[in-house]
Amino acid sequence: MAGSLRTLPRRVFEGFGYSTRSESVFAEPASVEELTEIYTRASEEGIQVHHRGSGKSYGDAAMNTGGLILDMRRMNRLLDFAPEDGIIETEPGFTIEDQWKTILPHGY
């Protein structure tokens, strides 16, 4: 990732109810290493960072006009699931739907 984070592509993000909008630069990290690099550079450049999952938060949490939105959908792996105790470990882009598909067959 060369250059300033401010030169990343820009996009207009809409809230879940389509009542709010925010234009921000955005990145789509696919690994912890990429995420770490982005956090480090954002700190150095004084850029506020917000995270976005599937974009279906009723609170429109991923609005960050003038800042950086991290679209976390590419980091969507199931890391571990222990059906015997119900503990699931996932990356941040793993959706609630993904969780249901994983745990419901085990009686949760």
Order of alpha helices (4+ residues) and beta strands (2+ residues): beta-beta-alpha-beta-beta-beta-beta-alpha
